[in-house]
């Protein structure tokens, strides 16, 4: 069982070896939700990855009903971290890197998470995590334009219009944010391709569905890379 507590959503998933047999996303994983999943699946091991404070009742339930791994920077990993300050590296980025390395072993992999933030993580063919980049995600960019100005309206990614040339305010904001993030992604991909041969590019995260068809470079759509990485970390530790 995997509990992934992110900035925007929390996910609970169950794997049978490498097969994901259950996954649910919600604003908060409660004791009741966890009990329901535990009653459905005989779960032996669990792992918790969090960027926010988890529900203590949920953690206690996992400790009582499973052999729980609390994912930290000291947890053993199936990849090597070469980040300059590994203690400052987000656990979600580590799990994402592990998932990318497992999906495409012995290859250079760039995994792009398009969610609350736009996060690039690079793992080389020797399963060494080098680093990447972080910038605001799409909704964060829309929110910044609205909150840091007096008159610009708040848009969401769902409001995207396909016109490159915005001829009204909504269209201009939509074009600037969505096309801007696509140019950013394409630009980064091309820089990585110039430096690393035989590069595989993964696109994951909640906004990937909107961006996949707009990005010029070829990417592989990959769902739940972080969850796959966390499952691999469980296997590596037990």
C-alpha distance (Angstrom), angle and dihedral (degrees) to the residues before:
residue distance angle dihedral
X1 . . .
X2 3.79 . .
X3 3.79 127.7 .
X4 3.81 113.3 -168.6
X5 3.80 113.7 -176.7
X6 3.79 109.2 -166.9
X7 3.79 135.9 176.0
X8 3.80 95.1 -93.6
X9 3.79 107.9 14.5
X10 3.78 139.2 20.9
X11 3.79 121.3 -138.1
X12 3.76 131.5 -158.5
X13 3.79 118.2 -168.8
X14 3.79 139.5 170.9
X15 3.81 124.5 -149.6
X16 3.78 129.4 -167.0
X17 3.81 99.2 -154.5
X18 3.84 101.0 -55.6
X19 3.80 96.8 -17.0
X20 3.78 119.5 98.0
X21 3.80 105.2 -139.5
X22 3.80 99.5 170.6
X23 3.81 136.9 20.2
X24 3.79 132.2 168.4
X25 3.80 130.5 175.4
X26 3.79 121.3 -159.5
X27 3.81 140.1 150.5
X28 3.84 90.3 -103.3
X29 3.79 132.9 9.9
X30 3.79 103.2 -136.8
X31 3.79 132.1 -165.1
X32 3.81 89.0 -104.9
X33 3.82 93.1 53.0
X34 3.79 91.8 48.1
X35 3.82 92.8 48.1
X36 3.79 89.9 51.6
X37 3.81 91.6 53.2
X38 3.81 92.9 44.1
X39 3.81 89.5 52.9
X40 3.81 90.5 53.1
X41 3.80 98.9 45.9
X42 3.79 130.7 40.7
X43 3.77 97.4 -131.3
X44 3.79 122.0 -168.3
X45 3.81 103.2 173.6
X46 3.79 134.7 27.7
X47 3.78 139.5 -178.2
X48 3.79 131.3 -160.5
X49 3.80 123.1 -153.4
X50 3.78 116.4 -179.8
X51 3.78 141.7 173.4
X52 3.82 90.7 179.7
X53 3.80 136.0 42.1
X54 3.81 109.7 -74.4
X55 3.81 126.3 -140.6
X56 3.81 105.0 -89.7
X57 3.81 91.8 -146.2
X58 3.80 89.1 56.8
X59 3.80 91.6 50.3
X60 3.79 91.8 48.9
X61 3.79 90.7 50.7
X62 3.79 91.1 53.1
X63 3.80 91.6 47.6
X64 3.80 90.6 50.6
X65 3.79 98.3 44.7
X66 3.81 103.5 32.4
X67 3.76 143.0 26.4
X68 3.80 95.6 -97.8
X69 3.79 125.9 -153.8
X70 3.78 111.9 -159.5
X71 3.77 101.2 -150.4
X72 3.83 111.4 -131.2
X73 3.78 137.7 150.9
X74 3.81 87.7 -89.0
X75 3.82 94.3 58.3
X76 3.80 113.9 115.4
X77 3.82 112.8 -107.1
X78 3.82 136.2 -160.1
X79 3.82 88.9 -135.6
X80 3.81 132.7 56.5
X81 3.81 117.9 -114.5
X82 3.83 113.3 -142.0
X83 3.81 95.6 171.0
X84 3.80 111.3 135.1
X85 3.80 93.5 -123.7
X86 3.78 105.9 22.2
X87 3.82 92.4 177.5
X88 3.81 88.8 66.0
X89 3.80 93.8 50.3
X90 3.80 113.5 109.0
X91 3.79 114.3 -112.7
X92 3.80 89.7 -133.9
X93 3.81 88.9 58.0
X94 3.80 90.9 50.3
X95 3.81 91.5 50.4
X96 3.80 90.4 46.1
X97 3.81 90.4 52.4
X98 3.81 91.4 49.6
X99 3.81 90.5 49.8
X100 3.80 91.8 49.7
X101 3.81 92.3 48.8
X102 3.81 91.5 49.9
X103 3.80 94.2 47.6
X104 3.82 92.1 51.1
X105 3.82 109.2 23.4
X106 3.82 120.0 -168.4
X107 3.81 92.4 15.4
X108 3.78 137.0 102.0
X109 3.81 105.7 -104.5
X110 3.80 130.5 -169.5
X111 3.80 110.5 -166.8
X112 3.80 116.7 -164.7
X113 3.80 118.6 -162.9
X114 3.80 111.4 -161.6
X115 3.77 104.4 -168.0
X116 3.79 136.1 97.1
X117 3.80 84.7 -20.8
X118 3.79 130.2 20.3
X119 3.80 102.8 -118.3
X120 3.80 128.5 -175.9
X121 3.81 119.5 -164.4
X122 3.80 124.5 -178.6
X123 3.81 126.1 -158.8
X124 3.79 118.7 179.4
X125 3.79 128.6 -139.8
X126 3.82 90.3 -91.9
X127 3.83 90.9 60.4
X128 3.79 91.4 -107.0
X129 3.79 116.9 145.8
X130 3.82 108.4 -140.7
X131 3.80 104.8 173.5
X132 3.80 138.5 -102.7
X133 3.79 137.9 -164.2
X134 3.80 143.4 -73.8
X135 3.79 128.6 -149.1
X136 3.82 135.3 155.7
X137 3.79 117.5 -68.2
X138 3.79 122.7 -127.4
X139 3.79 99.5 -90.0
X140 3.80 90.4 44.3
X141 3.82 88.5 55.7
X142 3.79 91.9 49.0
X143 3.82 90.1 48.6
X144 3.81 93.0 48.5
X145 3.82 91.9 53.3
X146 3.79 90.6 51.0
X147 3.80 98.7 41.2
X148 3.82 98.3 41.6
X149 3.82 95.5 48.8
X150 3.79 133.4 56.3
X151 3.79 102.1 -131.9
X152 3.79 112.2 21.1
X153 3.82 113.7 110.4
X154 3.79 124.7 -126.7
X155 3.80 113.4 -104.9
X156 3.78 132.0 -178.9
X157 3.76 131.0 -148.5
X158 3.81 88.5 -101.7
X159 3.83 88.1 65.5
X160 3.81 92.6 63.1
X161 3.79 115.2 136.8
X162 3.79 119.1 -160.6
X163 3.81 97.0 -131.2
X164 3.78 112.3 115.2
X165 3.80 91.9 -159.7
X166 3.78 109.2 57.9
X167 3.79 110.3 -144.1
X168 3.82 95.9 -179.3
X169 3.80 134.3 31.2
X170 3.82 97.7 -95.1
X171 3.79 90.4 47.5
X172 3.80 92.8 46.9
X173 3.80 92.8 51.7
X174 3.80 91.6 44.7
X175 3.80 92.6 49.6
X176 3.79 93.6 45.2
X177 3.79 96.3 50.0
X178 3.80 101.7 37.3
X179 3.80 99.1 36.1
X180 3.80 89.9 40.6
X181 3.80 92.6 55.5
X182 3.82 90.4 46.6
X183 3.83 91.2 52.8
X184 3.78 88.3 48.6
X185 3.79 92.2 52.0
X186 3.81 93.6 45.3
X187 3.80 91.4 47.0
X188 3.79 93.1 51.8
X189 3.80 92.3 46.0
X190 3.80 91.3 52.9
X191 3.81 91.4 49.7
X192 3.81 91.2 51.4
X193 3.81 91.2 46.2
X194 3.79 89.9 53.8
X195 3.81 91.5 52.8
X196 3.80 102.5 36.8
X197 3.79 127.2 44.0
X198 3.80 124.2 -138.3
X199 3.79 92.3 17.2
X200 3.79 119.7 -175.0
X201 3.81 114.4 -155.6
X202 3.81 120.7 -156.6
X203 3.79 123.1 -166.8
X204 3.79 116.2 -161.3
X205 3.80 139.7 150.9
X206 3.78 135.3 79.0
X207 3.81 96.2 -64.4
X208 3.81 95.3 46.7
X209 3.80 91.0 94.7
X210 3.83 90.0 62.0
X211 3.79 96.0 42.6
X212 3.82 101.5 42.3
X213 3.81 95.1 80.8
X214 3.82 94.3 40.7
X215 3.81 99.5 53.4
X216 3.81 115.1 92.0
X217 3.80 96.9 -150.1
X218 3.79 122.3 76.8
X219 3.79 113.5 -101.1
X220 3.79 134.5 172.8
X221 3.78 114.7 -123.6
X222 3.79 106.5 -132.2
X223 3.78 124.3 178.9
X224 3.79 124.9 -152.1
X225 3.81 96.9 2.2
X226 3.82 89.8 158.6
X227 3.81 91.4 52.9
X228 3.80 91.1 48.9
X229 3.80 88.6 50.8
X230 3.79 92.7 50.2
X231 3.80 90.5 49.3
X232 3.80 89.3 52.5
X233 3.81 90.3 50.0
X234 3.82 89.6 54.4
X235 3.80 90.6 51.4
X236 3.80 91.8 47.0
X237 3.80 92.1 52.2
X238 3.82 99.4 44.6
